[in-house]
Amino acid sequence: MRTQKGFFVSLPDGYQANVHGRTKMFDASISGLYITYDFRRAWINYAGPDADKCYDVIEIPCTPDVLRELAAKLEELAGVVEEKRGR
């Protein structure tokens, strides 16, 4: 199957992530996450100035149940963070 047009998730300006490079870990300038899929799998990749040097990829099954569970857990995490920060 062909990979479908992806989804971009913006991260805060100046965000740095410690990622796997070709031979070692390094701090990368990351502007977002880019999610692509082919109806069987979805891939979550870093996007931004250093993305081409990042070898970290998360691959998950591309099913409605998995995607909804991931979304629900992220919403739950957002609630915990808001509560702890007093927002």
N, C-alpha and C positions, 0 to 999 in steps of 0.2 A: 504494500500500500504506500501511497505517496504521503509524505509529511504535509500536514495542513498548515495554513497560516497560523502563526503563534499569537500568544498573548504576552504583553509586556507589563510588568509590575514595577513601578518606580520605587527606588530606595532614596533615603535622604542624601542631599548633596554632600559630597566628600566622604561617603561611606567607604571604609576599607574592610576587606575580608581577608583572613589568612587562609589561603587556598593552596591546593596541590599544583605545582608547576610540573614541567617535564621531568626535572630531576630533584627538585626540593620544594619545600613550602615557601611562600612569599606573601607579602601584603599587597593585595591588588586593589586598584581603584575600581569600584563597582557602582554603576548607576541604576541597576535594576536586575530583575530576573526575567528570563525569556522562557516561556513554556510552549513547547511544540508537541504535536501528537500525530498519530496515524490511525486512530480508532482502536488499536490494540494496546498501545503504550503511549505514555506521555513522558517527556523529558523536561527537567527543570535545569536550566543553565544560567550562569552568570552572564550579564550584559554590561558593556561599558568599555572604557579605554583599555583595560587589561584583560578583557574577556578572552581574547585569542590566545592568551598564555595560560589560561585556567584549564585544568584537566578534571575538575570536579563536575560530575553530572549526576542527578538523581533521576532514576527511571522507575516509573510506577505503572501499574495496570491502568489503562484508560477505560475505566468502566464508570458509569454514573454513581454506583455505590461507593467506590473508592474515592472518587473526586468529591462527592458530597461529604464523606466522612472527614477527608482532609480539610475541606472548607469549614466544617463544623468545629473541628479541633483548633483551627486557626482562630475562629471566632471566640472559642472558649479561652484560648490563650490571650487574646486581646482584652477580654473581660478581666482576667486575672491581672494583667499588666495595668489596666486602668484603675482597678481597685487598689493595687499596691502603690501606685503613683498618686492616688487621691484625685484622680481626674473626674 
